[in-house]
Amino acid sequence: MGIKSALKFGEEPMKHIFRSLLAVSPTAKPLAKAHVFGVLALAVGTFATPLLGPSSCNAQDARVVKSMTDLKEQTAKLGEPKIDGKDPVDGKEAPALHFGSTKINNSFNVVDEVATEDGRGMTATLFVKGGDEYIRVATNVPKPDGSGRAIGTILVGPALEAIKEGKAYYGKVPILGTPYVTGYEPIKDASGEIIGIYYVGYSQDDLLARVEGRLAYARTLLGITDDQAAAWKAYEDVSRANVTTMRVAHQAMLNAEQSGEIVDRMRAQTAEMEARLNARKALQPATEALYKALTPGQRQRADVVLLLLGKTGGGVEF
């Protein structure tokens, strides 16, 4: 189930929960609100659990699910997938993957559009099946040395085994030596034969990429409208700045702890606490302005979503 379908599926039950919360007595409201917190915590579990373990079943990161939906929708607009001839990629002979009349080999419009749509750090790839291999024919995954796109490289690892069985794979895997949170689904032609793979994923080493994903997902959950976009952008901008500040302070504290000197540790701990307080002070006006722009129903969601949003793990919050 894609994120759009999941949100639609859960819309009515969530409306019922929020209406129930508004209807309870003041003395019972804290308990009812705790129930809502638990339900929404499940819905936005990706906020509190930034990294997922490998699985070919259902360990699906919400940001990855959204981008997978976007990738499949973008290619579906072009037409049915098919193999038509050959077209080498980065010197490697490969079957030519098409969607409709559009040849995908060495064409990056679709994968770049998906990456742009989902924000910083997201990557996308279209593989074609060539014999027993799956070859990257369109990708924005970089080569390990940073010299360009990793086209012409082949898929290895647990995702390959899942695809060979006709199954999707969602989980944490290394890609060309870098750990990514990923999703892979088979591309099938009109006859049902697997001819390639859809891939999306982001580097788990990129904290800012994870933050961008969570901000995008929170915006979706809250249902931010065009009229509310300016207030939301102000909230996002302060959140991004806070992440940068907090990461520096947290790393300084870790460095001080490694030195072993109590005075250094205390100073660094104090500096981190001050940075956290300053970050909270900076975020408060932006949150108040955003809250004011929200509808009553959106505020009910914001009471939980914005609280969970900043829990990135690793000692950094925003």
TIPA-853894 format. One record per residue: y, x, z of N, C-alpha, C in turn. Coordinates in steps of 0.2 Angstrom, whole numbers, padded with zeros to 4 digits, always signed. Example, Ala and Ser with C-alpha at 12.3 -4.5 7.8 and 13.67 -1.06 7.14 Angstrom:
2
-0028+0066+0039-0022+0062+0039-0016+0066+0039-0011+0064+0035-0005+0068+0036+0000+0064+0039
//
This chain:
318
-0006+0004+0000+0000+0000+0000+0006+0004+0000+0011+0003-0005+0017+0007-0005+0022+0005+0000+0027+0009+0001+0032+0008+0007+0035+0001+0006+0037+0000-0001+0041-0006-0002+0036-0012-0001+0030-0012-0003+0025-0017-0001+0024-0018+0006+0024-0012+0010+0022-0012+0017+0028-0015+0021+0034-0014+0019+0040-0017+0022+0040-0024+0021+0039-0026+0014+0038-0034+0013+0033-0037+0017+0027-0034+0017+0022-0037+0021+0023-0038+0028+0027-0033+0031+0029-0033+0038+0035-0037+0040+0039-0040+0035+0045-0043+0036+0045-0049+0040+0041-0054+0039+0040-0060+0042+0038-0059+0050+0033-0055+0051+0031-0054+0058+0036-0050+0062+0040-0046+0059+0045-0042+0063+0051-0047+0064+0052-0052+0059+0057-0057+0061+0055-0061+0067+0049-0063+0067+0046-0067+0072+0047-0063+0079+0045-0057+0079+0046-0053+0085+0053-0053+0088+0058-0052+0083+0065-0051+0085+0067-0058+0087+0065-0063+0084+0067-0070+0086+0065-0071+0093+0058-0069+0095+0056-0070+0101+0059-0066+0107+0062-0060+0105+0065-0056+0109+0072-0059+0111+0075-0062+0106+0082-0066+0108+0081-0072+0112+0075-0075+0112+0074-0081+0115+0072-0081+0122+0069-0075+0124+0067-0074+0131+0073-0074+0136+0071-0075+0143+0076-0075+0148+0078-0068+0149+0084-0067+0152+0087-0060+0153+0082-0056+0157+0079-0059+0162+0075-0055+0167+0068-0052+0163+0066-0056+0158+0060-0054+0154+0062-0050+0148+0068-0050+0146+0070-0046+0140+0068-0039+0140+0069-0035+0146+0066-0028+0145+0059-0027+0143+0055-0032+0146+0048-0031+0144+0047-0033+0137+0050-0038+0135+0049-0040+0128+0052-0035+0123+0057-0032+0125+0060-0026+0121+0055-0020+0121+0052-0019+0126+0047-0014+0126+0042-0015+0121+0040-0022+0121+0035-0023+0116+0037-0022+0109+0043-0024+0107+0046-0022+0101+0046-0015+0100+0048-0011+0105+0048-0004+0104+0041-0001+0102+0036-0004+0105+0030-0001+0103+0028-0003+0096+0029-0009+0094+0028-0011+0087+0032-0007+0082+0038-0006+0083+0042-0002+0079+0040+0005+0079+0038+0008+0085+0036+0015+0085+0030+0016+0081+0025+0011+0080+0020+0012+0075+0022+0012+0068+0027+0007+0067+0030+0007+0060+0033+0013+0058+0037+0017+0063+0040+0023+0061+0037+0029+0064+0031+0029+0065+0027+0034+0068+0029+0041+0065+0031+0041+0059+0032+0047+0056+0038+0051+0059+0043+0047+0062+0048+0050+0065+0046+0054+0071+0042+0051+0075+0039+0055+0081+0034+0060+0080+0030+0059+0074+0025+0064+0073+0026+0067+0066+0030+0072+0065+0032+0075+0059+0027+0077+0054+0021+0080+0057+0016+0083+0053+0010+0079+0054+0006+0079+0048+0000+0075+0048-0006+0080+0047-0011+0078+0050-0017+0082+0048-0020+0080+0042-0025+0084+0039-0028+0083+0032-0032+0077+0033-0032+0073+0028-0036+0067+0027-0036+0064+0020-0042+0062+0018-0042+0059+0011-0042+0051+0012-0041+0049+0018-0042+0041+0019-0035+0038+0020-0032+0039+0026-0026+0035+0028-0021+0038+0032-0021+0045+0032-0016+0049+0036-0010+0049+0031-0006+0044+0030-0001+0044+0025+0006+0044+0028+0010+0050+0026+0017+0051+0028+0021+0046+0025+0025+0042+0028+0029+0037+0025+0034+0039+0019+0037+0045+0020+0041+0048+0015+0037+0050+0009+0031+0052+0010+0026+0054+0004+0024+0047+0000+0023+0042+0004+0021+0036+0001+0026+0033-0003+0032+0033-0001+0038+0031-0005+0039+0035-0011+0038+0041-0011+0039+0045-0017+0033+0044-0022+0027+0043-0019+0022+0042-0024+0023+0035-0027+0025+0030-0024+0027+0024-0027+0032+0025-0032+0037+0029-0031+0043+0030-0036+0040+0034-0042+0036+0039-0041+0033+0043-0046+0029+0038-0051+0025+0034-0048+0020+0030-0052+0025+0024-0056+0030+0022-0052+0034+0017-0056+0038+0020-0062+0040+0027-0061+0044+0030-0066+0040+0031-0072+0033+0033-0071+0029+0034-0077+0027+0028-0080+0026+0023-0076+0024+0016-0079+0029+0013-0083+0035+0015-0082+0040+0013-0087+0040+0016-0094+0037+0021-0094+0036+0025-0100+0030+0022-0105+0025+0019-0101+0019+0017-0105+0012+0019-0101+0007+0017-0105+0000+0019-0102-0001+0027-0103-0004+0029-0098-0006+0037-0098-0012+0038-0103-0011+0043-0107-0016+0045-0111-0016+0053-0113-0021+0055-0116-0021+0062-0118-0021+0062-0126-0016+0066-0129-0015+0066-0136-0014+0073-0138-0019+0077-0140-0018+0083-0143-0018+0088-0137-0015+0094-0139-0014+0100-0134-0007+0102-0134-0005+0105-0129+0002+0108-0128+0002+0113-0122+0002+0120-0124+0002+0125-0119+0008+0124-0114+0006+0126-0107+0011+0126-0102+0011+0133-0099+0017+0137-0099+0017+0143-0097+0012+0148-0099+0010+0147-0106+0005+0152-0109-0002+0149-0108-0003+0144-0104-0010+0142-0103-0011+0135-0107-0017+0136-0111-0019+0130-0115-0020+0124-0111-0017+0118-0113-0019+0112-0109-0018+0106-0113-0022+0101-0112-0022+0095-0115-0015+0092-0114-0012+0088-0119-0006+0085-0119-0006+0078-0115-0003+0078-0110-0003+0072-0106+0003+0068-0108+0002+0061-0110+0007+0057-0112+0007+0051-0108+0013+0048-0107+0014+0041-0104+0018+0037-0110+0014+0033-0113+0017+0029-0119+0017+0035-0124+0023+0035-0127+0025+0040-0133+0028+0046-0130+0029+0046-0123+0032+0052-0120+0028+0057-0118+0028+0063-0121+0024+0069-0119+0027+0072-0112+0022+0073-0108+0024+0075-0101+0024+0083-0100+0020+0086-0104+0019+0094-0104+0026+0097-0105+0028+0101-0100+0034+0105-0101+0041+0100-0100+0040+0094-0098+0045+0089-0097+0046+0088-0090+0052+0089-0087+0053+0088-0080+0058+0083-0078+0059+0078-0083+0064+0073-0081+0061+0068-0075+0055+0066-0076+0052+0062-0071+0051+0065-0064+0048+0071-0064+0047+0074-0058+0054+0076-0054+0059+0077-0058+0065+0079-0055+0069+0073-0053+0068+0067-0056+0071+0061-0054+0068+0059-0047+0061+0059-0046+0058+0058-0040+0061+0062-0034+0061+0068-0036+0064+0073-0031+0071+0071-0029+0075+0070-0034+0082+0068-0032+0083+0061-0028+0078+0057-0030+0078+0050-0027+0077+0051-0019+0072+0055-0018+0070+0055-0011+0073+0061-0007+0078+0064-0010+0082+0069-0006+0079+0076-0005+0082+0080-0001+0081+0087-0001+0073+0089+0001+0070+0093-0003+0064+0096-0001+0058+0092-0004+0059+0086-0007+0053+0083-0010+0052+0086-0016+0045+0087-0018+0043+0089-0024+0038+0084-0027+0037+0085-0034+0033+0080-0038+0030+0084-0043+0023+0082-0045+0020+0086-0050+0015+0080-0054+0015+0082-0060+0010+0078-0064+0005+0083-0067-0002+0082-0065-0007+0087-0068-0011+0083-0074-0013+0087-0078-0018+0085-0083-0025+0088-0082-0030+0084-0084-0037+0087-0083-0038+0091-0089-0040+0097-0088-0043+0101-0094-0049+0104-0092-0055+0101-0094-0062+0103-0092-0063+0102-0085-0064+0106-0081-0065+0105-0074-0059+0107-0070-0054+0108-0073-0047+0110-0069-0042+0105-0070-0038+0105-0065-0032+0101-0066-0026+0105-0066-0022+0105-0071-0017+0109-0073-0010+0106-0072-0005+0110-0068+0002+0107-0067+0005+0108-0074+0007+0102-0077+0010+0102-0084+0018+0100-0083+0019+0097-0077+0026+0095-0076+0027+0095-0068+0031+0100-0066+0032+0100-0058+0039+0103-0056+0041+0102-0050+0046+0106-0047+0044+0110-0041+0038+0110-0040+0035+0115-0035+0037+0122-0037+0040+0126-0033+0042+0133-0035+0036+0138-0035+0036+0143-0039+0031+0148-0038+0033+0152-0032+0028+0155-0029+0028+0158-0022+0034+0163-0022+0035+0167-0028+0040+0172-0028+0047+0169-0030+0048+0162-0031+0054+0159-0032+0056+0160-0039+0052+0163-0044+0054+0164-0051+0054+0158-0055+0053+0152-0053+0053+0146-0057+0048+0141-0055+0047+0136-0059+0042+0131-0058+0035+0134-0059+0031+0131-0055+0024+0133-0055+0020+0129-0060+0022+0128-0066+0018+0125-0072+0013+0130-0074+0008+0127-0076+0002+0131-0079-0003+0133-0073-0001+0132-0067-0006+0134-0061-0010+0128-0060-0016+0129-0057-0021+0124-0056-0022+0122-0049-0024+0116-0048-0025+0113-0041-0032+0116-0038-0031+0118-0032-0037+0120-0028-0037+0116-0021-0042+0116-0017-0042+0114-0011-0045+0107-0010-0044+0104-0004-0047+0098-0002-0045+0092-0007-0039+0092-0009-0037+0086-0013-0041+0086-0020-0043+0092-0022-0047+0092-0028-0053+0089-0028-0056+0090-0022-0063+0087-0021-0062+0079-0020-0057+0077-0017-0056+0070-0017-0055+0067-0023-0051+0070-0028-0049+0067-0034-0056+0067-0039-0060+0072-0038-0066+0072-0042-0070+0066-0040-0070+0063-0034-0073+0058-0032-0070+0051-0034-0064+0052-0037-0060+0046-0039-0056+0043-0033-0055+0047-0028-0051+0045-0022-0044+0048-0021-0040+0045-0018-0033+0047-0016-0034+0052-0011-0029+0057-0010-0029+0061-0004-0022+0062-0002-0021+0061+0005-0015+0061+0009-0016+0066+0015-0012+0071+0015-0013+0075+0021-0009+0082+0020-0010+0086+0025-0007+0093+0025-0011+0098+0022-0008+0101+0017-0012+0106+0013-0008+0112+0011-0011+0118+0010-0006+0123+0007-0006+0123+0000+0000+0124-0003+0001+0124-0010+0004+0131-0012+0000+0134-0016+0002+0141-0018+0004+0145-0012+0001+0144-0006+0002+0148+0000+0007+0145+0005+0010+0140+0003+0015+0136+0007+0012+0130+0010+0013+0128+0016+0010+0122+0019+0015+0116+0017+0012+0111+0014+0015+0105+0012+0012+0098+0015+0016+0093+0016+0014+0086+0018+0013+0083+0011+0007+0080+0009+0006+0079+0002+0003+0072+0001+0003+0070-0005-0001+0064-0007-0003+0065-0015-0009+0064-0016-0012+0065-0023-0016+0058-0025-0015+0056-0031-0018+0050-0033-0021+0051-0040-0026+0049-0042-0029+0050-0049-0025+0046-0054-0024+0049-0060-0021+0046-0066-0027+0044-0070-0027+0038-0072-0032+0035-0076-0030+0032-0082-0034+0033-0088-0031+0030-0094-0034+0023-0095-0033+0020-0101-0034+0013-0101-0042+0011-0100-0046+0016-0101-0053+0015-0100-0055+0016-0093-0051+0019-0089-0053+0020-0082-0055+0027-0081-0055+0031-0086-0056+0038-0085-0051+0042-0082-0052+0047-0077-0047+0051-0074-0045+0056-0079-0039+0056-0080-0036+0061-0085-0031+0066-0082-0029+0065-0075-0024+0069-0072-0023+0067-0065-0018+0069-0062-0016+0068-0055-0009+0067-0054-0007+0062-0050+0000+0061-0047+0000+0065-0041+0006+0069-0040+0007+0072-0034+0014+0072-0031+0015+0071-0025+0021+0072-0022+0020+0075-0015+0025+0078-0012+0025+0082-0006+0031+0086-0004+0031+0087+0002+0037+0092+0004+0034+0097+0009+0038+0103+0009+0036+0108+0013+0037+0107+0021+0032+0107+0025+0033+0106+0032+0037+0111+0035+0038+0117+0032+0042+0122+0035+0050+0120+0035+0051+0115+0031+0058+0114+0029+0060+0108+0034+0063+0110+0040+0065+0105+0044+0071+0100+0041+0075+0103+0038+0080+0099+0035+0077+0094+0030+0072+0096+0026+0069+0091+0022+0066+0085+0026+0063+0087+0031+0060+0081+0035+0065+0077+0038+0071+0080+0040+0076+0076+0042+0079+0071+0037+0080+0074+0031+0082+0069+0025+0077+0064+0024+0071+0065+0025+0066+0060+0024+0066+0054+0029+0067+0056+0035+0068+0052+0041+0074+0047+0040+0080+0051+0038+0086+0047+0037+0085+0042+0031+0082+0044+0026+0081+0039+0020+0076+0033+0023+0071+0035+0027+0067+0029+0029+0070+0025+0034+0074+0028+0038+0078+0024+0043+0083+0019+0039+0086+0022+0034+0090+0017+0030+0087+0011+0027+0081+0013+0025+0076+0007+0022+0075+0002+0027+0072+0005+0033+0070+0000+0039+0076-0004+0041+0082-0001+0041+0088-0005+0044+0091-0010+0038+0089-0008+0032+0092-0013+0026+0099-0012+0025+0101-0005+0025+0109-0004+0024+0111-0006+0018+0117-0010+0018+0119-0013+0012+0125-0008+0009+0127-0010+0003+0133-0006+0000+0139-0006+0004+0140-0012+0008+0146-0013+0012+0146-0008+0018+0139-0007+0020+0138-0003+0026+0137+0005+0024+0137+0007+0018+0135+0013+0016+0140+0019+0019+0146+0017+0019+0151+0022+0022+0150+0024+0029+0148+0019+0033+0147+0020+0040+0140+0024+0041+0135+0022+0036+0129+0025+0037+0130+0033+0035+0134+0034+0030+0134+0041+0027+0138+0045+0033+0142+0042+0036+0146+0046+0042+0141+0048+0047+0136+0043+0049+0131+0044+0054+0126+0050+0051+0124+0049+0045+0120+0055+0042+0123+0061+0042+0130+0062+0041+0133+0068+0040+0133+0072+0047+0134+0068+0052+0134+0070+0059+0127+0072+0061+0122+0068+0059+0115+0070+0061+0113+0077+0058+0115+0078+0051+0113+0084+0048+0117+0090+0052+0123+0089+0053+0127+0095+0057+0123+0096+0063+0121+0091+0067+0118+0092+0073+0111+0096+0073+0108+0094+0068+0101+0098+0067+0102+0105+0066+0107+0107+0062+0109+0114+0061+0111+0117+0067+0115+0114+0071+0118+0117+0077+0112+0118+0082+0108+0112+0083+0103+0112+0088+0097+0117+0086+0096+0118+0080+0091+0123+0078+0093+0130+0080+0099+0132+0079+0102+0138+0081+0101+0140+0088+0103+0134+0092+0103+0135+0099+0096+0136+0102+0091+0132+0099+0084+0132+0101+0081+0139+0099+0083+0141+0093+0080+0148+0092+0082+0153+0096+0089+0153+0098+0092+0158+0103+0088+0157+0109+0086+0151+0112+0083+0151+0118+0076+0154+0117+0072+0152+0112+0066+0155+0111+0066+0163+0111+0071+0166+0108+0072+0173+0108+0073+0176+0115+0077+0172+0119+0078+0174+0125+0072+0174+0130+0068+0169+0129+0062+0168+0133+0057+0174+0131+0057+0176+0125+0053+0182+0123+0055+0189+0126+0061+0189+0128+0064+0195+0131+0062+0196+0138+0060+0190+0141+0058+0191+0148+0063+0191+0153+0069+0192+0152+0074+0193+0157+0077+0186+0159+0077+0185+0165+0078+0179+0168+0086+0177+0167+0090+0182+0167+0097+0180+0166+0098+0178+0158+0095+0181+0154+0096+0179+0147+0093+0173+0145+0087+0171+0149+0084+0165+0148+0088+0159+0150+0091+0160+0156+0096+0155+0159+0102+0154+0155+0105+0159+0152+0111+0158+0148+0109+0154+0142+0103+0156+0139+0101+0153+0133+0099+0145+0134+0096+0144+0140+0094+0137+0141+0101+0133+0142+0105+0136+0146+0112+0133+0147+0115+0131+0140+0115+0136+0136+0118+0135+0129+0115+0130+0125+0108+0129+0126+0105+0124+0122+0107+0117+0125+0107+0117+0132+0109+0110+0135+0116+0108+0133+0120+0113+0132+0127+0112+0130+0127+0109+0123+0123+0113+0119+0123+0111+0112+0120+0104+0111+0115+0102+0115+0112+0095+0115+0118+0090+0117+0121+0092+0122+0127+0087+0125+0132+0086+0119+0134+0092+0116+0139+0091+0111+0137+0088+0105+0131+0088+0104+0128+0085+0098+0128+0077+0099+0126+0075+0106+0126+0068+0107+0133+0065+0107+0138+0069+0110+0145+0067+0110+0147+0066+0103+0146+0071+0098+0148+0070+0091+0145+0064+0088+0138+0063+0090+0135+0057+0086+0137+0050+0089+0140+0050+0095+0142+0043+0098+0147+0039+0094+0152+0042+0092+0157+0038+0088+0154+0036+0081+0150+0040+0078+0147+0038+0072+0142+0032+0073+0139+0033+0078+0134+0027+0080+0137+0021+0082+0143+0021+0085+0146+0015+0087+0149+0012+0081+0152+0016+0076+0155+0013+0070+0150+0010+0066+0144+0013+0066+0138+0011+0062+0136+0004+0065+0135+0004+0071+0133-0002+0075+0137-0008+0074+0144-0006+0074+0149-0012+0073+0148-0015+0066+0146-0011+0061+0145-0013+0054+0139-0017+0053+0134-0016+0057+0127-0020+0056+0128-0027+0058+0123-0031+0055+0122-0038+0057+0118-0038+0064+0118-0044+0067+0114-0044+0073+0107-0042+0072+0104-0044+0067+0097-0043+0066+0096-0035+0065+0100-0032+0061+0100-0025+0060+0101-0021+0067+0105-0024+0071+0106-0020+0078+0100-0020+0082+0096-0026+0081+0090-0026+0085+0085-0020+0083+0085-0019+0076+0081-0014+0074+0084-0007+0075+0090-0007+0075+0094+0000+0076+0092+0002+0084+0092-0003+0088+0090-0001+0095+0084+0003+0096+0079+0003+0091+0073+0006+0092+0073+0012+0086+0075+0010+0080+0074+0015+0075+0079+0021+0076+0085+0020+0078+0089+0026+0079+0087+0030+0085+0084+0027+0090+0081+0031+0096+0076+0035+0094+0071+0033+0089+0065+0037+0087+0067+0042+0082+0073+0040+0078+0074+0044+0072+0075+0052+0074+0078+0054+0079+0080+0061+0081+0074+0065+0084+0069+0062+0085+0063+0065+0088+0059+0069+0083+0062+0075+0081+0059+0079+0076+0053+0084+0078+0052+0085+0085+0048+0090+0087+0051+0097+0087+0047+0101+0090+0049+0108+0089+0056+0110+0093+0058+0105+0098+0064+0106+0102+0070+0104+0099+0070+0102+0093+0076+0100+0089+0077+0092+0089+0082+0090+0091+0084+0083+0090+0090+0082+0087+0092+0076+0085+0098+0074+0082+0100+0067+0083
//
